[in-house]
């Protein structure tokens, strides 16, 4: 006895009948083991999982990882995937680039201690313009003396627009602070 294939309308009728006769819905497939493990381990991983291991997230902890000497003149740029693992690309000025490469062993160890074992296998240093921090950037800004404050307000008495007056006052304060 041979069976002929069902037509689409017959197939739909059979499926409706089977659906109405089932006592409970069909069981879903179980989630994969990796999803279950991720659900358990993600909260335990702490800051590394939430912040990620991108170069941008790494820049916040850069002074802690590199130390004060190198963090002032270098910065993480990006991660690059290679056959051997991940490579961190760092920008630094010309002379410092060779010194950072010479100290790459301890730097990779500190990076892996921060990001997790085996996250960084190599570092690559690209030369960039030197970042210099001037004394004006590092020292706190001073306040205005009473005479400077009075002369600033006196100069702005003829300005009628309040928003413009506020903006000019802010600008004047910065100019006076940066003069000395």
C-alpha positions in Angstrom: 0.0 0.0 0.0 1.5 3.3 -1.0 0.6 6.6 0.5 0.1 9.7 -1.5 1.6 13.0 -0.2 -0.8 15.3 1.7 -2.0 18.5 0.1 -1.3 21.7 2.0 -4.9 22.0 3.2 -4.9 18.3 4.4 -1.6 18.9 6.2 -3.0 22.0 7.9 -6.1 20.1 9.0 -4.0 17.3 10.5 -1.8 19.8 12.3 -4.8 21.6 13.8 -6.2 18.2 15.0 -2.9 17.2 16.6 -2.6 20.6 18.3 -6.0 20.3 19.8 -5.4 16.8 21.1 -2.1 17.5 22.9 -2.4 17.6 26.7 0.5 20.0 27.1 2.6 22.1 24.8 5.6 20.7 23.2 8.8 20.9 25.3 11.4 23.5 24.3 14.9 22.4 23.7 17.2 22.8 26.6 19.6 25.8 26.6 23.1 25.1 25.6 25.6 24.5 28.4 27.6 27.6 27.5 24.5 29.8 28.1 24.0 28.2 31.5 27.6 28.6 32.5 27.6 32.3 31.3 24.5 33.0 33.4 26.4 31.7 36.5 29.8 33.1 35.8 28.9 36.6 34.6 27.9 38.0 38.0 31.0 36.4 39.6 33.3 38.0 37.0 32.7 41.5 38.5 34.1 44.6 36.8 35.8 42.9 33.9 32.6 41.6 32.4 30.5 44.7 33.0 33.1 47.1 31.6 34.5 44.9 28.9 38.0 44.6 27.8 38.0 47.3 25.1 40.7 49.9 24.8 38.2 52.6 25.8 37.4 50.7 29.1 41.1 50.1 29.6 41.9 53.8 29.4 40.2 54.4 32.8 42.6 52.0 34.5 45.6 53.0 32.3 47.5 54.9 35.1 47.1 52.0 37.4 48.3 49.4 34.9 51.2 51.4 33.3 52.3 53.5 36.3 52.7 57.2 36.5 55.8 57.3 34.3 54.3 55.7 31.2 50.6 56.6 31.6 51.3 60.3 31.1 52.8 59.8 27.6 51.0 56.7 26.3 47.4 55.6 25.7 45.7 52.4 24.6 44.3 52.7 21.1 42.6 49.4 20.2 42.8 45.6 20.4 43.7 43.6 17.3 43.0 39.9 16.9 46.0 37.9 15.6 46.7 34.2 15.1 48.6 34.1 18.4 46.0 36.0 20.5 45.0 39.6 21.0 47.5 42.4 20.5 47.0 45.7 22.3 48.0 48.8 20.2 49.4 51.6 22.3 50.2 55.1 21.1 53.3 56.8 22.4 55.8 59.4 21.2 58.9 58.2 19.3 61.5 57.9 22.0 59.1 56.4 24.5 57.8 53.9 22.0 61.0 51.9 22.0 61.3 52.0 25.8 57.7 50.7 26.2 58.5 47.9 23.7 61.6 47.1 25.7 59.5 46.7 28.9 56.7 44.8 27.1 57.0 41.7 29.2 56.1 43.3 32.6 53.5 45.4 30.8 51.8 42.4 29.3 51.8 40.7 32.7 50.1 43.7 34.3 47.5 43.9 31.5 46.7 40.2 31.9 46.4 40.6 35.7 43.9 43.4 35.1 41.9 41.9 32.1 42.3 38.2 32.9 44.8 35.5 32.0 45.8 35.3 28.4 43.8 38.4 27.2 46.9 40.1 25.7 49.6 38.2 24.0 51.5 41.1 22.4 51.7 44.8 22.5 52.4 47.0 19.5 53.4 50.6 19.9 52.5 53.2 17.2 54.3 56.5 17.3 52.1 59.5 18.0 52.7 63.1 18.8 54.0 63.7 22.3 51.4 64.6 24.9 52.8 67.2 27.2 51.2 68.4 30.3 52.0 72.0 31.1 52.1 73.4 34.6 48.9 75.4 33.8 47.1 72.1 33.2 48.2 70.5 36.4 48.0 73.4 38.9 44.6 74.3 40.2 43.0 77.5 38.9 43.0 80.5 41.3 40.1 82.6 42.2 39.8 86.3 41.3 40.9 89.0 43.7 38.2 91.4 44.9 39.6 94.2 42.6 39.6 91.9 39.6 36.0 90.8 40.4 35.0 94.5 40.7 36.6 95.5 37.4 35.0 92.5 35.6 31.5 93.4 36.8 32.1 97.1 36.1 33.0 96.3 32.5 29.8 94.2 32.0 27.4 96.8 33.4 26.4 98.1 29.9 25.5 94.6 28.6 21.7 94.3 28.5 21.2 90.6 27.6 21.5 88.4 30.7 22.6 85.3 28.8 25.3 87.2 27.0 26.4 88.9 30.2 26.8 85.5 32.0 28.8 84.1 29.1 31.0 87.2 28.9 31.6 87.0 32.7 32.6 83.3 32.4 35.0 84.2 29.6 36.4 87.1 31.5 37.1 85.0 34.5 39.0 82.4 32.5 41.0 85.1 30.7 42.0 86.7 34.0 42.9 83.4 35.6 45.1 82.4 32.7 47.0 85.7 32.6 49.1 84.9 35.7 
